[in-house]
Amino acid sequence: MSTVMHPSEYQCRRCGTCCCKGGPALHVQDETLVTSGKILLKDLCTIREGEPAFDNIRGVVSPAPSDIIKIKGVSDTDATCRFLNQETVGCTIYDHRPAECRVLTCWDTQAIMMMYDQDRLTRSRLLSRLPGLFDLVGEHQHRCAYPRVAELATAIKNRKMGGTAAKELLGMVRYDQSLRQVTVERSRLDPSLLDFLFGRPLAETLRRFQVKIIRNGPRITIVPAF
Protein backbone atom coordinates (compact mmCIF):
# COMPACT_ATOMS: atom_id res chain seq x y z
CA MET A 1 0.00 0.00 0.00
CA SER A 2 1.43 3.37 -1.00
CA THR A 3 1.65 6.19 1.47
CA VAL A 4 0.17 9.55 0.49
CA MET A 5 1.74 12.55 2.16
CA HIS A 6 -0.56 15.22 3.52
CA PRO A 7 -0.06 18.63 1.86
CA SER A 8 1.08 20.10 5.20
CA GLU A 9 4.09 17.77 5.09
CA TYR A 10 5.39 19.53 1.98
CA GLN A 11 7.01 22.38 3.89
CA CYS A 12 10.27 23.10 5.64
CA ARG A 13 10.35 21.79 9.20
CA ARG A 14 13.47 23.82 10.04
CA CYS A 15 15.41 20.74 11.05
CA GLY A 16 18.66 22.25 9.76
CA THR A 17 19.80 19.01 8.12
CA CYS A 18 20.54 20.60 4.74
CA CYS A 19 22.57 23.39 6.39
CA CYS A 20 24.57 20.90 8.47
CA LYS A 21 25.68 19.08 5.32
CA GLY A 22 27.66 22.13 4.21
CA GLY A 23 27.23 25.61 2.81
CA PRO A 24 25.75 26.06 -0.66
CA ALA A 25 27.76 26.64 -3.81
CA LEU A 26 27.22 30.01 -5.47
CA HIS A 27 25.91 30.59 -8.99
CA VAL A 28 25.98 33.57 -11.33
CA GLN A 29 22.62 34.74 -9.99
CA ASP A 30 24.27 35.07 -6.57
CA GLU A 31 26.91 37.52 -7.79
CA THR A 32 25.10 40.59 -6.49
CA LEU A 33 24.94 39.05 -3.00
CA VAL A 34 28.74 39.18 -2.98
CA THR A 35 29.33 42.47 -4.81
CA SER A 36 26.79 44.24 -2.57
CA GLY A 37 28.42 42.89 0.59
CA LYS A 38 25.46 40.77 1.67
CA ILE A 39 27.90 37.84 1.63
CA LEU A 40 31.57 38.72 2.25
CA LEU A 41 34.52 37.15 0.48
CA LYS A 42 35.95 36.06 3.83
CA ASP A 43 32.85 33.85 4.27
CA LEU A 44 33.64 31.98 1.05
CA CYS A 45 36.02 29.21 0.06
CA THR A 46 36.96 27.92 -3.37
CA ILE A 47 37.17 24.34 -4.56
CA ARG A 48 39.56 24.81 -7.47
CA GLU A 49 39.19 23.31 -10.93
CA GLY A 50 40.47 19.73 -10.90
CA GLU A 51 40.37 19.42 -7.10
CA PRO A 52 38.77 16.16 -5.92
CA ALA A 53 35.48 17.08 -4.27
CA PHE A 54 32.39 15.25 -3.08
CA ASP A 55 29.46 15.65 -5.44
CA ASN A 56 26.39 15.89 -3.21
CA ILE A 57 24.01 15.06 -6.04
CA ARG A 58 25.83 12.06 -7.50
CA GLY A 59 27.31 10.88 -4.22
CA VAL A 60 30.85 10.45 -5.59
CA VAL A 61 34.22 12.18 -5.32
CA SER A 62 35.34 13.58 -8.66
CA PRO A 63 37.54 16.44 -9.98
CA ALA A 64 35.73 19.78 -9.94
CA PRO A 65 35.04 20.80 -13.56
CA SER A 66 35.47 24.49 -12.67
CA ASP A 67 35.69 26.73 -9.65
CA ILE A 68 33.10 25.87 -7.03
CA ILE A 69 32.71 28.79 -4.65
CA LYS A 70 30.99 27.77 -1.45
CA ILE A 71 29.99 29.36 1.84
CA LYS A 72 32.45 28.21 4.49
CA GLY A 73 31.62 25.88 7.33
CA VAL A 74 31.76 26.97 10.94
CA SER A 75 35.26 25.49 11.31
CA ASP A 76 37.83 23.34 9.54
CA THR A 77 36.27 20.23 11.08
CA ASP A 78 32.59 21.22 10.94
CA ALA A 79 31.08 21.79 7.49
CA THR A 80 27.84 23.23 8.88
CA CYS A 81 27.03 26.45 7.02
CA ARG A 82 28.35 29.38 9.03
CA PHE A 83 25.12 31.29 8.51
CA LEU A 84 23.04 28.71 10.39
CA ASN A 85 22.02 29.85 13.86
CA GLN A 86 22.21 26.50 15.59
CA GLU A 87 20.22 27.66 18.61
CA THR A 88 17.17 28.80 16.66
CA VAL A 89 17.88 26.54 13.65
CA GLY A 90 17.38 29.55 11.41
CA CYS A 91 19.36 31.20 8.63
CA THR A 92 20.97 34.49 9.61
CA ILE A 93 20.94 35.72 5.99
CA TYR A 94 17.58 34.23 5.05
CA ASP A 95 16.41 37.27 3.04
CA HIS A 96 19.69 37.21 1.11
CA ARG A 97 20.24 33.45 0.89
CA PRO A 98 21.87 31.98 -2.25
CA ALA A 99 19.95 30.43 -5.11
CA GLU A 100 20.64 26.83 -4.06
CA CYS A 101 19.04 27.49 -0.68
CA ARG A 102 16.02 29.06 -2.34
CA VAL A 103 15.29 26.11 -4.61
CA LEU A 104 16.19 23.26 -2.26
CA THR A 105 13.29 21.30 -0.85
CA CYS A 106 14.18 18.04 0.88
CA TRP A 107 10.96 16.36 -0.28
CA ASP A 108 11.67 17.13 -3.95
CA THR A 109 15.27 17.69 -5.04
CA GLN A 110 14.54 17.99 -8.77
CA ALA A 111 14.99 21.77 -8.86
CA ILE A 112 18.40 21.80 -7.21
CA MET A 113 19.56 18.83 -9.29
CA MET A 114 18.77 20.80 -12.44
CA MET A 115 20.79 23.84 -11.38
CA TYR A 116 23.49 22.12 -9.31
CA ASP A 117 26.37 22.29 -11.81
CA GLN A 118 25.01 25.07 -14.03
CA ASP A 119 26.23 28.70 -14.19
CA ARG A 120 28.53 28.43 -11.21
CA LEU A 121 30.10 31.63 -9.99
CA THR A 122 33.89 31.80 -10.49
CA ARG A 123 36.74 33.74 -8.95
CA SER A 124 37.60 35.27 -12.32
CA ARG A 125 34.12 36.75 -12.55
CA LEU A 126 34.29 38.24 -9.06
CA LEU A 127 37.88 39.49 -9.36
CA SER A 128 37.77 40.83 -12.91
CA ARG A 129 37.59 44.40 -11.57
CA LEU A 130 40.66 43.86 -9.37
CA PRO A 131 43.55 43.34 -11.85
CA GLY A 132 46.24 42.74 -9.23
CA LEU A 133 44.39 39.99 -7.41
CA PHE A 134 42.97 38.61 -10.65
CA ASP A 135 46.48 38.11 -12.08
CA LEU A 136 47.79 36.67 -8.80
CA VAL A 137 45.00 34.11 -8.62
CA GLY A 138 45.52 33.19 -12.27
CA GLU A 139 49.25 32.65 -11.75
CA HIS A 140 48.58 30.45 -8.71
CA GLN A 141 46.00 28.42 -10.62
CA HIS A 142 48.53 27.88 -13.43
CA ARG A 143 51.46 26.91 -11.22
CA CYS A 144 49.42 24.76 -8.82
CA ALA A 145 47.04 23.20 -11.33
CA TYR A 146 45.30 20.16 -9.89
CA PRO A 147 45.43 18.14 -13.13
CA ARG A 148 49.24 18.35 -12.91
CA VAL A 149 49.12 17.52 -9.19
CA ALA A 150 47.15 14.38 -10.10
CA GLU A 151 49.73 13.38 -12.73
CA LEU A 152 52.63 13.83 -10.33
CA ALA A 153 50.84 12.00 -7.51
CA THR A 154 50.19 9.06 -9.84
CA ALA A 155 53.87 8.97 -10.83
CA ILE A 156 54.89 8.98 -7.16
CA LYS A 157 52.51 6.14 -6.32
CA ASN A 158 53.75 4.11 -9.28
CA ARG A 159 57.41 4.82 -8.46
CA LYS A 160 57.95 6.48 -11.83
CA MET A 161 60.03 9.52 -12.84
CA GLY A 162 62.61 8.72 -10.17
CA GLY A 163 62.49 11.51 -7.62
CA THR A 164 61.59 14.26 -10.08
CA ALA A 165 57.82 13.93 -9.55
CA ALA A 166 58.16 14.35 -5.79
CA LYS A 167 60.55 17.26 -6.31
CA GLU A 168 58.18 19.07 -8.67
CA LEU A 169 55.17 18.50 -6.44
CA LEU A 170 57.06 19.67 -3.37
CA GLY A 171 58.00 22.80 -5.31
CA MET A 172 54.30 23.44 -5.92
CA VAL A 173 53.55 23.04 -2.21
CA ARG A 174 56.31 25.47 -1.25
CA TYR A 175 55.17 28.01 -3.83
CA ASP A 176 51.58 27.74 -2.54
CA GLN A 177 52.71 28.26 1.06
CA SER A 178 55.01 31.16 0.17
CA LEU A 179 52.42 32.94 -1.95
CA ARG A 180 49.85 32.85 0.85
CA GLN A 181 52.33 34.25 3.35
CA VAL A 182 53.65 36.97 1.04
CA THR A 183 50.14 38.00 -0.04
CA VAL A 184 49.12 38.62 3.56
CA GLU A 185 52.37 40.34 4.57
CA ARG A 186 52.74 42.67 1.58
CA SER A 187 49.11 43.58 0.98
CA ARG A 188 47.99 43.33 4.61
CA LEU A 189 45.17 41.17 3.32
CA ASP A 190 42.84 39.52 5.81
CA PRO A 191 44.13 35.90 6.09
CA SER A 192 40.53 34.68 6.08
CA LEU A 193 40.36 35.64 2.38
CA LEU A 194 43.01 33.10 1.38
CA ASP A 195 40.56 30.18 1.21
CA PHE A 196 38.56 32.10 -1.38
CA LEU A 197 41.52 33.40 -3.38
CA PHE A 198 43.65 30.26 -3.52
CA GLY A 199 41.44 27.46 -2.22
CA ARG A 200 42.61 25.12 0.51
CA PRO A 201 46.40 24.88 1.02
CA LEU A 202 47.93 22.32 -1.31
CA ALA A 203 49.72 20.66 1.60
CA GLU A 204 46.30 19.85 3.09
CA THR A 205 44.73 18.48 -0.10
CA LEU A 206 47.55 16.13 -1.12
CA ARG A 207 45.99 13.27 0.83
CA ARG A 208 43.10 13.28 -1.61
CA PHE A 209 45.64 12.09 -4.18
CA GLN A 210 46.93 9.36 -1.81
CA VAL A 211 50.30 11.00 -1.25
CA LYS A 212 51.71 12.77 1.80
CA ILE A 213 54.57 14.97 2.96
CA ILE A 214 57.14 13.41 5.29
CA ARG A 215 60.02 15.02 7.12
CA ASN A 216 63.27 13.27 8.01
CA GLY A 217 65.39 15.85 9.73
CA PRO A 218 66.06 18.63 7.22
CA ARG A 219 64.93 16.39 4.34
CA ILE A 220 61.34 16.83 3.13
CA THR A 221 59.74 14.72 0.44
CA ILE A 222 56.42 13.39 -0.80
CA VAL A 223 55.62 9.68 -0.74
CA PRO A 224 52.60 7.41 -1.27
CA ALA A 225 50.15 7.69 1.62
CA PHE A 226 49.39 3.94 1.77
N, C-alpha and C positions, 0 to 999 in steps of 0.2 A: 504494500500500500504506500503510495507516494504521500509525502508530507507537504502541505500547502502552507506557505508562510503568510501570516497576517500582515496586511499593509503597514501596520505600526512597527513591524520588525525591520522594515526597509528604511532605517535611519541610523545615524551615528549614535552609538551608545557612550561615546567619550571614554572608551577603555584605554586609549593611548597606545594600543598595540602597534599600529602603523608607525607612530612616531618613535617608538622604542627600537624599531628595526633599522633606524638610521634616517638622517636628514634627506630630503628630496634632492634630486638633480635639477639644475636650472635649465630652462629652455629660452629661446629667443624672446618669447613673450614676457619673460621675467626680467629682461634687461633694464627696464625702467625702475624696477624695484631696487636694483643695485645703483644705477646712475643717480637716482633721487635720494639715496642714502637710507631707504627703508630697510635694506639689508646691506650691511657693511662688508667690505672685502675681507676684513679680519675674521668674519664669521663663515668664510668659505674655504674650501680646500679643493684641490684639483687632482683628479685621477688622470694622469697624462696618457696621451695616445700610445698604445702598445703595452701599457701597464696591465698585468693580470688583475682582474677585478671580478667580484661576484656579481653575476647578472641576476637581479631579483626576480625577473620575469621568467627566465629560462632555467634558473636554478643551477647554473654552472659557472665556473671560473673561466674567463676567456679574456684575451687582450682587448683593451678598450679601443674601439675603432676611431675615436677622436677624443678631444678633451671631454671629461665629464666633470662639471663643476657642481659640487654638492655643498649643502649646509653642514658644517662641522658637527661632530658629536659633542657631548658634554666633557669628554676627556679622551685621552689616547686609548683607554681601555673600555670606554662606554660609548657606543655608537648612537645612543639616544639623541635625537635632535635637540640641539641646545636651546631651541625656542619653545620646548615643551615645559610648562610649569607642572612639575611632577606632584605638587601638593593638590592643585585644583584639577589636574589632568586637562589643562586647557592650553591653547596656543597663544603665546604672548605677542605674535604678529598676525593674528587671525585675519584681520582686515587687509593685510598686505601679504598673505601667504602665497607661495609659488603655485604655478599652474598644476604641477603634479598633485599637490595637496587639494586643490580645488576639484579635480576630476576623480580622485580616488574614492571609491566606495568599496568596503570590504566584501559586500554581498554581490558585487558585480564589478569585476576588474577589467572589463572589456575596454572602457574608455582610456584607462592608463596604459593598457597594453598597446593600444593603437598609437599613443603619443610617446611612449617610453624612450625610444631611440631616435626620435625625429626632432629636427631643429634644435639641437642642443646648443646652449650658450657656450662660447669659447673664450679663452683668455685673449686671443688676438682681437676679438670683437670688442671686448671691454677695455683693452689697453691701446687701441688704435690711436687714441687721442693723446697718448703719453709716449712719444717716440723713444725716449731713453729706456723706460721699462720694457716697452714693446720689443726693442732690439735685444735687450738683455735676456728676456724670456726666450726669444727665438734662438739666441746663441746657445743657451742652456739646453733647450730642446734638441738642438742639432748635435751637441757634443755628448749629451747623455740620453741619446735616443734608445728607447726600450727595445725596439727590434734588434739593435746591435747588442744590447745587454743580453738578450735571449740567445743570440748566436754565440757570444763569448761564453755564457754559462753552459751551453750545450757542449762546447769544445772542452771546457774544464771538466765537466762530468765524464766525457768520453776520453779524457787524457790525450787530447789532440793539441796541436800547435805548441807542444813543449810548454814552456812557461810564459809564452807571449800573450796568451789569452788572459791569464790571471793578471799579468802586468798591465795590459790595456784596460781591463775592467777596474783594477785598483786605481789607475790613473783617473778614470771617470769618477770614482767615488771621492777621490781627493779633490778633484775640480769642483764637484757638487758641494762638498763641505766648505771649501775655500770661498766659493762664490756667495754662499749664504752668509758667511761671516763678514766678508768684505762689503756686501750689499748693505748690511745693517750698520756697520761701522762708518762707512763713507757717506751714506745717504741719511743716516739716523732713522732708518725705516723701522717701523714697529715690527719686531720679530714675529708677531702673530700673523703677519701678511705673507710670510715665506711659504706656508702650506698652499696658499692660493697661487703665488707667483711660480713656484718651482715644484709643486707637488710634495709628496713625502720624501724625506731624505733617501737617497739611493742606498745608503748603507742599511737602512731599515727594510727596504723592499727586496733585497737580494735573496732572502729566504724563499720568496715566491718562485724563484728560479732554481731552487734546490742547491744553492751555493751559499757559502758563508765566509766571513772574514775571520782569520785567526792571527794571533800575535804570539811570536816566540822570541821574547826579548825585544831587540830593536827591529827584528824581521816581521813584516806584515805581508800576508798573502791571502789569496782566495782559493778555497778548496770546495769539493763537493760536500753538501750538508748531510749526506746519508752514509 
